[in-house]
Amino acid sequence: MEKLNAQEKDKLLKRMRRYYRIGLRTNRDWIKRAKQGYAFYFGDQWDAADRRKCESENRPALTVNKIFPVINTVSGIKRKNKQDFKVYPFKGSNQNWAQVYTTLLKDTADDAESEWETAAMFDDGIISGKGWVGLDVDYSEDPLQGDLTLERLSPFEVLEDGRDKHYNLNKGAEFVIRLKRMTKQELQDEFPDVKLDNVSYDDLAEAYGLPDASTVETEDYPEEEAYFAEHEGEGDEEEESRKLWVKQCWWKSKEYFNLLINTTTDEVRRVTDKDGIEYAKYLVDTYPDKYDFLEHQRVNNMHVTTWIGNKLLDHRDDPLQGCCKFPLVRFCAYYMEGFNIGMVDNLVDPQQEHNKRRSQVLHHLNSTANSGWIGDDDALADWSVLEDFGSKPGIIIKKRPGKVTANHSCSRITRSFGHVRTAR
């Protein structure tokens, strides 16, 4: 963690909380549509009020899920026609080196199980409109070099800068925030130098990731509570329900740097200290055909900040050592001018119409086949027989002379002609 004084920490936290609210506000419309997309994919396709009304009237509420096989078919086509990695030599580079890089890239992708993770990202994209994968380096098994990991992330746990209208977030987005749920013990293990005495499991502002009203930023965003309440779930185990929302923000800033450029490999190194500047100038003077030195250049600088509530957990400048690409990659099924949709969005209305139409047809059939009977109290010796078999085709009914017994559906039709059809 970078060394920061109290004033710098407060300023940094204020910036992070502003990013966080921007992310929620600019993704509010998508969050609503994405929840509906997953619900329809898994078969929850009835409005709660409509379903309750059908139940109260003893009417069927059928769900004939047409969306599920459509999405699975498209997902299967993608998996069957997967694309492979290949490196091509650029600007007359060596073909042998391109083949070596291709082999290394494929081996790394296999170790990270990228095929399965990217397939899951694709499924998220066509269902909800957005899918995410996160890149990281895991040092648990290889403390020296580390292992490159690629992981599918829940689209509900990533908030990007929705103000940017580019599909590629690296072109104009200022930040991308990843939300993670961690227990207090997990927080202590990952951030041993941070005192977590003030973090409480019972603090709703922490548990739901809500902004603390005690700060000077008092804007109210009611959609936040609904957003995070969706992920709390019902019937969670005690340990799971005690997890807190931790936010990790990758963000960029424009800063001035001295750059040492290897013109042979296009490698760029940032030089900050006085000794480094002098050494860089020495290399340029000694090898003018190989090195170039640019002073006071304004370029992007990547930062990563992790916090929970009003407590800063970690902050690092230039964590990727000169790389200014977000390690969180987004896939959108359909995207234009900042608006994205999945395949499910345009299937919602046809699916609802199909469910209600089939339910209505079944209701009419049930009403016709079991429409009921009318008759005098003493018309039959045993009404229970009619109750059990009244809707059977070809039923024979014996009645007492001079009494009336009629099928209710028939009576509705024949009364319009001025008489009642009775069973003889």
C-alpha positions as CSV (number, residue, x, y, z in Angstrom):
1,M,0.0,0.0,0.0
2,E,1.2,3.5,-0.9
3,K,2.1,5.8,2.0
4,L,-0.7,8.4,2.3
5,N,-1.4,10.9,5.0
6,A,-4.8,11.4,6.5
7,Q,-5.7,14.2,4.2
8,E,-4.7,12.3,1.1
9,K,-6.7,9.3,2.3
10,D,-9.9,11.4,2.8
11,K,-9.5,12.9,-0.6
12,L,-9.0,9.5,-2.2
13,L,-12.0,8.0,-0.4
14,K,-14.2,10.9,-1.5
15,R,-13.1,10.3,-5.1
16,M,-13.8,6.5,-4.9
17,R,-17.3,7.1,-3.4
18,R,-18.1,9.5,-6.3
19,Y,-17.0,6.9,-8.8
20,Y,-19.1,4.3,-7.0
21,R,-22.3,6.4,-7.2
22,I,-21.7,7.3,-10.8
23,G,-21.4,3.6,-11.6
24,L,-24.7,2.8,-9.9
25,R,-26.5,5.7,-11.4
26,T,-25.3,5.1,-15.0
27,N,-26.0,1.4,-14.8
28,R,-29.5,1.7,-13.1
29,D,-31.5,1.0,-16.3
30,W,-29.3,-2.0,-17.3
31,I,-29.6,-3.5,-13.8
32,K,-33.4,-3.6,-14.0
33,R,-33.3,-5.2,-17.5
34,A,-30.6,-7.7,-16.6
35,K,-32.5,-9.0,-13.6
36,Q,-35.5,-9.5,-15.9
37,G,-33.3,-11.2,-18.5
38,Y,-32.1,-13.8,-16.1
39,A,-35.5,-14.3,-14.6
40,F,-37.1,-15.0,-18.0
41,Y,-34.2,-17.3,-19.0
42,F,-34.7,-19.5,-15.9
43,G,-38.5,-19.5,-16.3
44,D,-39.7,-16.8,-13.9
45,Q,-41.9,-15.1,-16.6
46,W,-45.0,-14.0,-14.8
47,D,-45.6,-10.7,-13.0
48,A,-46.3,-11.4,-9.4
49,A,-49.6,-9.5,-9.4
50,D,-50.8,-11.4,-12.5
51,R,-49.8,-14.7,-11.0
52,R,-51.6,-13.9,-7.7
53,K,-54.7,-12.9,-9.6
54,C,-54.8,-16.1,-11.6
55,E,-54.3,-18.2,-8.4
56,S,-57.2,-16.3,-6.7
57,E,-59.5,-17.0,-9.6
58,N,-58.3,-20.7,-10.0
59,R,-57.0,-19.9,-13.4
60,P,-53.9,-21.5,-14.8
61,A,-50.7,-19.5,-15.2
62,L,-48.6,-21.6,-17.6
63,T,-44.9,-21.0,-18.4
64,V,-43.9,-22.4,-21.7
65,N,-40.3,-21.3,-21.8
66,K,-39.3,-20.5,-25.3
67,I,-36.3,-18.4,-24.3
68,F,-34.3,-21.1,-22.6
69,P,-33.7,-23.3,-25.7
70,V,-33.0,-20.2,-27.9
71,I,-30.2,-19.0,-25.6
72,N,-28.8,-22.5,-25.2
73,T,-28.7,-23.0,-29.0
74,V,-26.8,-19.8,-29.5
75,S,-24.4,-20.6,-26.6
76,G,-23.8,-24.1,-28.1
77,I,-23.0,-22.6,-31.6
78,K,-20.5,-20.3,-30.0
79,R,-18.8,-23.1,-28.0
80,K,-18.7,-25.4,-31.1
81,N,-17.2,-22.7,-33.3
82,K,-14.6,-21.3,-30.8
83,Q,-11.8,-19.1,-32.0
84,D,-8.2,-19.9,-31.4
85,F,-5.2,-17.6,-30.6
86,K,-2.5,-16.8,-33.1
87,V,0.2,-14.2,-33.1
88,Y,1.3,-12.7,-36.4
89,P,4.6,-11.0,-37.0
90,F,4.3,-7.2,-37.2
91,K,6.3,-4.8,-39.3
92,G,8.7,-7.5,-40.5
93,S,9.2,-9.2,-37.2
94,N,10.5,-12.8,-37.0
95,Q,8.0,-15.5,-37.9
96,N,9.6,-17.9,-35.4
97,W,9.1,-15.6,-32.5
98,A,5.4,-15.2,-33.5
99,Q,5.1,-19.0,-33.3
100,V,6.7,-19.1,-29.9
101,Y,4.4,-16.4,-28.6
102,T,1.4,-18.3,-30.1
103,T,2.4,-21.4,-28.2
104,L,2.9,-19.5,-25.0
105,L,-0.4,-17.8,-25.3
106,K,-2.3,-21.0,-25.9
107,D,-0.6,-22.7,-23.0
108,T,-1.4,-19.8,-20.7
109,A,-5.0,-19.8,-21.9
110,D,-5.3,-23.5,-21.2
111,D,-3.9,-23.2,-17.7
112,A,-6.4,-20.4,-17.0
113,E,-9.3,-22.5,-18.5
114,S,-10.1,-19.5,-20.6
115,E,-12.4,-21.5,-22.9
116,W,-14.9,-22.1,-20.1
117,E,-14.6,-18.7,-18.5
118,T,-15.1,-16.8,-21.8
119,A,-18.0,-19.1,-22.7
120,A,-19.7,-18.2,-19.4
121,M,-19.0,-14.5,-20.1
122,F,-20.7,-14.9,-23.5
123,D,-23.8,-16.5,-21.9
124,D,-24.0,-13.6,-19.5
125,G,-23.8,-11.2,-22.5
126,I,-26.6,-12.7,-24.5
127,I,-28.9,-13.1,-21.5
128,S,-28.3,-9.8,-19.6
129,G,-26.5,-7.6,-22.2
130,K,-23.1,-7.6,-20.5
131,G,-20.6,-10.3,-19.5
132,W,-17.3,-9.8,-17.7
133,V,-13.9,-11.6,-17.2
134,G,-11.2,-10.5,-14.8
135,L,-7.5,-10.9,-15.3
136,D,-5.1,-11.3,-12.4
137,V,-1.9,-12.9,-11.2
138,D,-2.1,-15.6,-8.6
139,Y,1.1,-16.1,-6.5
140,S,-0.3,-18.9,-4.2
141,E,1.4,-21.7,-6.1
142,D,4.2,-19.8,-7.8
143,P,5.4,-17.1,-5.5
144,L,8.2,-16.0,-7.8
145,Q,6.5,-15.7,-11.2
146,G,2.9,-16.1,-10.4
147,D,0.2,-17.7,-12.6
148,L,-2.0,-15.6,-14.9
149,T,-5.7,-16.2,-14.1
150,L,-8.9,-15.5,-16.1
151,E,-12.2,-15.6,-14.2
152,R,-15.7,-15.0,-15.2
153,L,-17.3,-12.3,-13.0
154,S,-20.9,-11.8,-12.2
155,P,-22.1,-8.9,-14.3
156,F,-24.0,-7.6,-11.2
157,E,-20.7,-7.2,-9.3
158,V,-18.9,-4.9,-11.8
159,L,-19.8,-1.2,-12.3
160,E,-18.1,0.6,-15.1
161,D,-18.0,4.3,-16.0
162,G,-21.3,4.5,-17.9
163,R,-20.6,8.1,-19.0
164,D,-18.2,6.7,-21.6
165,K,-19.9,5.7,-24.9
166,H,-17.1,3.6,-26.3
167,Y,-17.5,-0.1,-26.5
168,N,-13.8,-0.5,-25.5
169,L,-13.6,0.9,-22.0
170,N,-9.9,1.7,-22.4
171,K,-10.7,4.5,-24.9
172,G,-12.5,6.8,-22.5
173,A,-13.7,5.2,-19.3
174,E,-12.3,6.7,-16.1
175,F,-12.9,3.7,-13.8
176,V,-14.2,0.2,-13.4
177,I,-15.3,-1.1,-10.0
178,R,-15.4,-4.7,-8.9
179,L,-17.5,-5.6,-5.9
180,K,-16.5,-8.6,-3.7
181,R,-18.2,-10.1,-0.7
182,M,-15.7,-11.0,2.1
183,T,-16.0,-11.9,5.8
184,K,-14.2,-10.0,8.4
185,Q,-11.7,-12.8,8.8
186,E,-11.0,-12.8,5.0
187,L,-10.5,-9.1,5.2
188,Q,-8.0,-9.5,8.1
189,D,-6.1,-12.2,6.2
190,E,-5.8,-10.1,3.0
191,F,-5.2,-6.8,4.7
192,P,-3.3,-7.6,7.9
193,D,-2.0,-4.1,8.3
194,V,-5.4,-2.4,8.3
195,K,-7.3,-2.1,11.6
196,L,-10.9,-3.3,11.1
197,D,-12.2,-2.6,14.6
198,N,-14.8,-0.2,13.3
199,V,-16.2,-2.5,10.7
200,S,-19.4,-4.1,12.0
201,Y,-21.4,-7.0,10.5
202,D,-24.6,-5.2,11.6
203,D,-23.7,-2.0,9.7
204,L,-26.2,-1.9,6.8
205,A,-24.1,0.7,5.0
206,E,-21.3,-1.8,4.9
207,A,-23.4,-4.9,4.3
208,Y,-25.2,-3.4,1.3
209,G,-22.5,-1.2,0.0
210,L,-24.5,2.0,0.6
211,P,-22.8,5.4,0.9
212,D,-22.3,6.6,4.5
213,A,-24.7,9.5,5.1
214,S,-22.3,11.0,7.6
215,T,-20.0,12.3,4.8
216,V,-20.4,15.6,3.0
217,E,-21.8,13.8,0.0
218,T,-25.5,13.4,1.0
219,E,-27.1,12.5,-2.3
220,D,-29.6,9.7,-2.0
221,Y,-29.7,6.9,-4.5
222,P,-32.5,4.6,-3.5
223,E,-31.7,2.1,-6.3
224,E,-28.6,1.1,-4.4
225,E,-30.6,-0.7,-1.7
226,A,-32.7,-2.6,-4.3
227,Y,-29.6,-3.5,-6.2
228,F,-27.7,-5.0,-3.4
229,A,-30.8,-6.5,-1.7
230,E,-31.2,-8.6,-4.8
231,H,-27.8,-10.2,-4.1
232,E,-28.5,-10.9,-0.4
233,G,-30.8,-13.8,-1.3
234,E,-33.1,-15.7,0.9
235,G,-32.0,-18.5,3.3
236,D,-28.3,-17.7,3.1
237,E,-26.1,-19.5,5.6
238,E,-25.1,-17.4,8.6
239,E,-21.5,-17.0,7.4
240,E,-22.6,-16.0,3.9
241,S,-25.1,-13.4,5.3
242,R,-22.3,-11.8,7.4
243,K,-20.1,-11.0,4.4
244,L,-19.4,-7.4,3.7
245,W,-19.3,-5.6,0.3
246,V,-15.7,-4.7,-0.6
247,K,-15.0,-2.4,-3.5
248,Q,-11.9,-2.5,-5.7
249,C,-11.7,0.4,-8.2
250,W,-9.3,0.5,-11.1
251,W,-9.1,4.1,-12.3
252,K,-7.0,6.2,-14.6
253,S,-5.5,9.7,-14.3
254,K,-3.5,11.9,-16.6
255,E,0.0,12.5,-15.2
256,Y,3.4,13.7,-16.5
257,F,6.3,11.2,-16.8
258,N,9.8,10.9,-18.2
259,L,9.8,8.0,-20.6
260,L,12.7,5.8,-21.7
261,I,11.8,4.1,-25.0
262,N,13.5,1.0,-26.5
263,T,12.9,1.6,-30.2
264,T,13.8,-2.0,-31.0
265,T,11.3,-3.7,-28.8
266,D,8.9,-0.7,-28.3
267,E,9.3,-1.2,-24.5
268,V,8.5,2.0,-22.5
269,R,9.8,2.6,-19.0
270,R,8.8,5.4,-16.7
271,V,11.7,7.2,-15.1
272,T,11.0,9.2,-12.0
273,D,14.2,9.6,-9.8
274,K,17.2,11.7,-10.6
275,D,19.6,8.8,-11.0
276,G,17.2,7.1,-13.4
277,I,17.0,10.2,-15.6
278,E,20.8,10.5,-15.8
279,Y,21.1,6.8,-16.6
280,A,18.4,7.1,-19.3
281,K,20.2,10.1,-20.9
282,Y,23.4,8.0,-20.8
283,L,21.8,5.2,-22.7
284,V,20.4,7.6,-25.4
285,D,23.9,9.2,-25.9
286,T,25.6,5.8,-26.0
287,Y,23.0,3.9,-28.1
288,P,21.1,6.6,-30.1
289,D,19.8,4.0,-32.6
290,K,18.2,1.9,-29.8
291,Y,16.9,4.3,-27.1
292,D,14.9,7.5,-27.1
293,F,14.1,9.7,-24.1
294,L,11.0,11.9,-23.7
295,E,10.7,14.3,-20.9
296,H,7.6,15.6,-19.2
297,Q,5.1,13.6,-21.3
298,R,1.4,13.6,-20.2
299,V,0.2,10.0,-20.3
300,N,-2.4,7.8,-18.6
301,N,-1.5,6.3,-15.2
302,M,-3.4,3.4,-13.7
303,H,-4.3,3.1,-10.0
304,V,-6.2,0.5,-8.0
305,T,-7.9,1.4,-4.7
306,T,-9.7,-1.0,-2.4
307,W,-12.1,0.2,0.4
308,I,-15.1,-0.7,2.5
309,G,-17.4,2.0,3.8
310,N,-15.2,4.9,5.0
311,K,-12.1,2.7,5.5
312,L,-9.3,2.6,3.0
313,L,-7.9,-1.0,2.7
314,D,-5.3,-0.6,0.0
315,H,-4.0,1.8,-2.7
316,R,-1.4,1.2,-5.4
317,D,-0.1,3.5,-8.1
318,D,0.9,1.9,-11.4
319,P,0.1,-1.7,-10.3
320,L,0.5,-3.1,-13.8
321,Q,4.0,-1.6,-14.2
322,G,3.3,0.8,-17.1
323,C,0.2,-1.0,-18.6
324,C,-2.9,1.3,-18.6
325,K,-5.4,-1.3,-19.7
326,F,-8.2,-2.3,-17.4
327,P,-7.8,-5.9,-16.2
328,L,-11.6,-6.2,-16.3
329,V,-12.9,-7.0,-19.8
330,R,-16.5,-6.5,-20.9
331,F,-18.5,-8.3,-23.6
332,C,-21.8,-6.8,-24.8
333,A,-24.2,-8.7,-27.1
334,Y,-25.5,-5.6,-28.8
335,Y,-24.0,-2.2,-28.1
336,M,-24.5,1.3,-29.6
337,E,-23.9,4.8,-28.2
338,G,-23.6,3.5,-24.6
339,F,-26.8,1.4,-24.7
340,N,-26.6,-2.4,-24.6
341,I,-29.1,-5.2,-24.7
342,G,-29.0,-8.9,-24.7
343,M,-31.1,-11.4,-26.7
344,V,-33.7,-11.8,-24.0
345,D,-34.8,-8.1,-24.1
346,N,-36.6,-8.4,-27.4
347,L,-38.1,-11.8,-26.5
348,V,-39.8,-10.7,-23.3
349,D,-43.1,-9.5,-24.8
350,P,-43.5,-12.4,-27.3
351,Q,-42.8,-14.8,-24.4
352,Q,-45.4,-13.1,-22.1
353,E,-48.0,-13.1,-24.9
354,H,-47.4,-16.8,-25.5
355,N,-47.7,-17.7,-21.8
356,K,-50.9,-15.7,-21.4
357,R,-52.5,-16.9,-24.6
358,R,-51.8,-20.6,-23.8
359,S,-53.1,-20.1,-20.2
360,Q,-56.2,-18.4,-21.5
361,V,-56.9,-21.2,-24.0
362,L,-56.5,-23.8,-21.2
363,H,-58.8,-21.8,-19.0
364,H,-61.5,-21.7,-21.7
365,L,-61.1,-25.5,-22.3
366,N,-61.4,-26.2,-18.6
367,S,-64.4,-23.9,-18.3
368,T,-66.1,-25.6,-21.2
369,A,-65.4,-29.2,-20.1
370,N,-66.2,-28.5,-16.4
371,S,-68.7,-25.7,-16.7
372,G,-71.1,-27.2,-14.1
373,W,-74.7,-28.4,-14.0
374,I,-77.9,-26.8,-12.9
375,G,-81.1,-28.5,-11.7
376,D,-83.7,-28.9,-9.1
377,D,-82.6,-30.1,-5.7
378,D,-84.5,-33.4,-6.0
379,A,-83.9,-33.9,-9.7
380,L,-81.3,-36.6,-9.1
381,A,-81.2,-39.4,-6.5
382,D,-77.4,-38.8,-6.0
383,W,-75.8,-35.6,-7.0
384,S,-72.3,-36.9,-6.1
385,V,-72.2,-39.1,-9.2
386,L,-72.7,-36.0,-11.4
387,E,-70.0,-34.1,-9.4
388,D,-67.5,-36.9,-10.1
389,F,-68.4,-37.7,-13.7
390,G,-70.3,-34.6,-15.0
391,S,-67.5,-33.6,-17.4
392,K,-67.0,-37.1,-18.9
393,P,-68.1,-37.5,-22.5
394,G,-71.1,-39.7,-23.1
395,I,-72.3,-39.6,-19.5
396,I,-75.9,-40.9,-19.0
397,I,-77.9,-39.0,-16.3
398,K,-81.2,-40.3,-14.9
399,K,-83.5,-37.7,-13.4
400,R,-87.0,-37.7,-11.8
401,P,-89.9,-36.9,-14.1
402,G,-90.9,-33.2,-14.3
403,K,-87.5,-32.0,-13.0
404,V,-84.9,-29.9,-14.7
405,T,-81.2,-30.8,-15.2
406,A,-79.0,-29.1,-17.7
407,N,-75.3,-28.6,-18.4
408,H,-74.4,-25.0,-17.6
409,S,-72.4,-24.4,-20.8
410,C,-75.3,-25.7,-22.9
411,S,-77.9,-23.6,-21.0
412,R,-75.9,-20.5,-21.7
413,I,-76.1,-21.2,-25.4
414,T,-79.7,-22.4,-25.6
415,R,-81.2,-19.7,-23.4
416,S,-80.4,-17.2,-26.1
417,F,-83.0,-19.0,-28.2
418,G,-85.6,-19.0,-25.5
419,H,-85.4,-22.5,-24.2
420,V,-83.3,-24.7,-21.9
421,R,-81.7,-27.9,-23.1
422,T,-82.4,-30.6,-20.6
423,A,-81.2,-34.2,-20.2
424,R,-83.9,-36.8,-20.9
